[in-house]
Amino acid sequence: MKINCRSGSGGSGSWSLFRDKLNSKGGPDGGDGGAGGSVILRGNEQLWTLLHLKYKKHVICDNGTNGGKGRKTGKRGADQILDVPLRYGSQRSLRPARCCLRSRKDNQTEVLLTGGRGGLGNWNFKSSVNQTPRYAQPGEDGLDEWKVLELKVLADVGLVGFPNAGKSTLLSVVSAAKPEIADYPFTTLVPNLGIVKYQDYQSFVMADIPGIIEGASEGKGLGSSVFASHRTEFYITFFGAG
C-alpha cells in the first residue's frame, strides 16, 4: 500500500519581553513552539490486511502552534496513527533500504515519519552579555514522503504438486481467492494466497505453489525461481502423486 505521509511542522518560538504595570522592563519570557505531529504505526492484532488504508492515500499531521509570552509552550500537533496487522509481521519498505516494523505486540507503536521540532523562545538565548534577546528560533519543517507499506503474509498450509493437479482449483473452492485456472501446465507462476475459514470463526492461510516437475531442485521448470525467492514456512500437502 503506497501512501503519502506528511508530518507536521514545528511552531515558531516566541520573542517576548515581560511587561506589567509594576515592571516596564522585564526580561525575556518568550515560550517555545510546539512540535509537529508525527505519523505513527501501531500494531493491531484485530487486523489481517491493509485494506483499511486503501482509500487513505494521504496522511497529514497537524502543525505545532507558536510559543507565547509568559514562557508558554505552543500546543503540539496531533499525531496520525496508522493501525497495521500484527499476526503475520507487517513491514515498512523504505527506499533505498527496507526496515522491518519491530512492533510484535498489540498496541506497540513505531514512528514512521517524525514531526518537526518546535523553535526555542527568546528566553533560551538570554545571557549575561545579551539580557534582552529580541529574536527566537523558527520551527522545523515537517517531512513529506511517500511510503510503501507491505504486509508480509506467511502461509500456514502450502499446496505442492505436479502441474495441473488441481491445486489452484482447491484454493478457489475453500477460500475467496481467485487464482487463474486453465488446462495447461504452469498456469500458476507465483504463489497465490487464500484465507480458509473453519469452525469457531478461526482461519488459516493457504498457499498455492506453482507446479513442480521432476528435477525442479536442479533448476528445471519453476522450482528454483519459486523456492529461492519465497520463504517456505508451512505444512505441506502434496497433490498429484498418484
N, C-alpha and C positions, 0 to 999 in steps of 0.2 A: 504494500500500500504506500503510494508516494504522496506525501503531504507537505505543504508549505508551512513552516513554523517561523513565527516572528515573536521574539521575546521583547519585553517592554524596555523602554529607555529609562535611565535613572533621572530623577528630578534634580534640578539645579540647587546648589546650596544658596543660602540667603546671606546677603551682607546687610547687616542692620546694626545700628548703634542705640544702646539703651537710653531712653528718654522718659522722664516723668516730671511731674510738677516740682519735685524736690531735687531732681538731678538732670541738668540740661546737657551734661557732657559725660554720659556713661560710657562704659566700654563696649566692645563688640559683643553682640548676642545673636548673630545670625545662625539659624539651625541648619542641619544637614538635609539634603534631598533624600527622598525615599527611593529605594531600589526598584528597578523594573521587574515585572512579573516574569517567571521562568516557565518553560514547557517541561512538564514532569511526566515520566512514565510510571504507572502504578500497576503492579501485578494484581490480577483479579482471577481467582480460581473458578469463578462462575462463568467465565468467557472461554469459548473454544476457538473462535475465529476473529478476524479483523474486520468483519462485515460492518460492524457499527461505525467504523471510520470511513466507510466507502464514500459517504456524502459529506464528509467533513474535510475538504481539501485544504482549507486554510485555518490554521490555529494561531490566533492573535492574542497576545497578552496585553494587559493594561500597563501604561507608563506610570512611573512613580511621580508623586507630586513634589513641588518645590518646598524647600525648607521655609520656616517662618521666623519671625522675631521671637525673642524670649527663648532662644535655643530649641525651638520646636522642630522636631524631625518630620519631614514630609511623609505622607502615607505611602506604604509600599504598594506597588501594582499587583493586582490579583494574578495568581498563577493559573495556568491552564493544565489540567491533569488529564492525561490520556490513559484510560484503562486498557491493558493488554492481557491476552491469555497467559496463563501460567503453566498449565498442565504439561504442555509439550515444549516449553522453553522458547519464548519469543526472543528474537534478537533484533538489534537495530543495525542497519547497514550504513556505514559512513564512508563517503568517498575521501581518499582512496582506500582507507583501511576499514575493516569490519570489527565491530566491538560488540561482544555478546552482552545482553542485558543480565546483570548479575543478580537481579531480583529472582528469588526462588521461593518466596513466601507470600502469602496473601497480604495485600496492602503494603508490601515493601515498595519503596519508591527509588527512582534514579533520575537525576536531572538530564534531560536531553538537550536543552538549549538554555543557557544561563542568561538571566536578565542583566541589564546594565546597572552598574553601581551608582548610587546617588552621590552628588557632589558634596564637598565639605563646605560648611558655612564659615563665615569670616572669623568666628571666634576661635577656629582651629589654627589660624595664622597669626594670632597676636603674639607678640614677643616684647622684650624689653626695649628693643630699638624700633619696633613698629606696633605701637599700642592701639592704633585705630585703623586696622586694615579695611580699606573700602573696596574689597573685591572678594569673590567667592569662587568656588570651583564648579564648573558645569557638570552635569551628569553624563555618564557614559551612554552612548547609543546602544540600542538593542540590536540583536542579530536577526538576520533574515536569510534563512537557509531552507533548501529542500531536503527532506529526509525520506529515506526508504525504510519502511518497517516490514520485516519479513517474519512470517510465522513458520518456524521450523517444526514440522509435524513428523513425529516418529511413529511408524506403523506398529501395531500390536500383532497383526497377523499378515503374513505375506503369502500370496498365491504364486507358486513357482511351478512351471511345467513346460511341456513342448508347445510350439506354436499351434494355434487353432485347437487347443484342448478345452476351451470354454471358460478360461479364467475371467476375461472381461465380461462375459455373459453372466457369470455367477456374481460378480461385483455389482453389476447393474440391477440384479434381482434382489439382492439382500440389502442394498443401500440405495441412496438417492443419487449416487454418482452416475454419470452418463458417458462412459468411455466409448471410443469409436469401436464398432463391431463390424467385421467384414469376413468374407470367406477366403481370405488369402493370408499367407504367413506374415508374421511381424507387422500386424496391424497396429499393435501397441509398441511404440518406440520409446516412450518414457513411462515410468511408473505412474499409475493413477491411484488416487486415494479416495476412500469412501468411509463414512461413519455408519457402522452397523448397530442398530438399537436392539436391545433384548429386554428381558423381564426386569421389573422394578426400576424402570427409567435409567438403566445403565447402557453403556455403549462402548465400543472399541473401534479402532481404526484398522481397516483392511487395505492392503496394497496389492494392486495388480501389476506384477512384474512382467516385462517383455519376455517373450518366449525364449527358452534356452535349448540349444541343439547340442548334439554330441561334439565335443571339442571346444565348447564355449570358454573353458578355462584357458585355452591356448589362443584365444582371440577370434575364434570363429563366430559368425553371427553377431549378436549384440552383447554377448557375455561380458567382454572386457569393459566396454563403454558403460554398461549399466552398473556393474558391481564395483567399478573403480571410482565412479562419481557419486554413488549413493551409498550411504551408510546403512547396513542391514542389521537392524536390531528388532527381530520379531520371530515369532514361532512360524515355522514353515509347513505349509500343507502342499503336497506335491500332487499335481493332476496329470493325467495322460500317461501314466506309467504302465498301463495295461492291467 
